[in-house]
Amino acid sequence: MKKKVLGTVLVCATTLSVIAPVVAGADSFAGTGKVEYQDKGTDPKDPDNITPAIDPDQVGGASGQLKDGDGQTLHAGPLTIDAVSPLDFGVQTISTTAKTYKVANKAIIAQGTFRAPTAAEVSAGATTAIFEPTTPAKPDLERGHFVQWTDARADTIAADGSVTAAQHGWTLSAKLSKQFSVTTTSGTPTTYTLNGATLDYSNLLRNHTNGVGATLVSPSFTLELNKSVDVANGTSTNDRGTHTLEFGQVGDNYATAQSTYAGATTPTDNIDKTTATTSGTDSYKDSVLLNVPAGNNIQKAVYTAEITWTVTTAP
């Protein structure tokens, strides 16, 4: 009986000595995860292929589209002009002398997002992504006039690590592509033009999402009819991301917005106001000017023009 008990105890002890290390041990295994990126497509119905208007005063803040879509391009692809705010120089008195007019309106951004159109909307004629205002509604953003463009081009890295380099660098240019004019529709059509009219842009404030802004060609520039002017350049070190170029600001944002000033070493925002020369309230009014020379046969009418902005791949 004692032997049996002893034998049982010995068996238990032996069993415990074998199992214990397994219970106290540890094991691990590295799982995998992956994500693949591709270029932006060219179908503007896909909201991933377009870039909404961003707040030129605060990158990473609100976004949406220019009010009523006026000036929101909805262009799709890896290198695009995204938004150009429309200019309005107000109602003026007919004059026979040379005049300079300040821009009268602001750039208005409605906050919201874009979605793909439904099948029914496509059948009804929708050709681009559909804008949806933020719910609940948020106030529109009032900003100085601006142009926005995006460079989302990227190198291709194969599974073996080999690289096919994308084209890098770009030039942003602008021109007065259609002079301020009005055409009659009764009788023989007659076109009246503000011959020699030019546009002055100043107080350039650049902003960007990639941490390194575009290189400005000049702190100000003038547009004449059909004469292209280079405004900004991007290289392989500062071309990527979404860029805005704002002409003055609304309110006193010049003094209060988080900014990169000359000599600053730790900017809290990407805005670079080092090229702006006018501060204070509503500097946007002085930042886009319409110059109309004397000698024009001005009619009582609404004159319209076209300003074409182009971003091209650097040679």
Summary of the structure (lengths in Angstrom):
residues: 315
radius of gyration: 30.1
end to end distance: 98.8
largest distance: 130.1
contacts: 852
relative contact order: 0.18
helix: 13%
strand: 34%
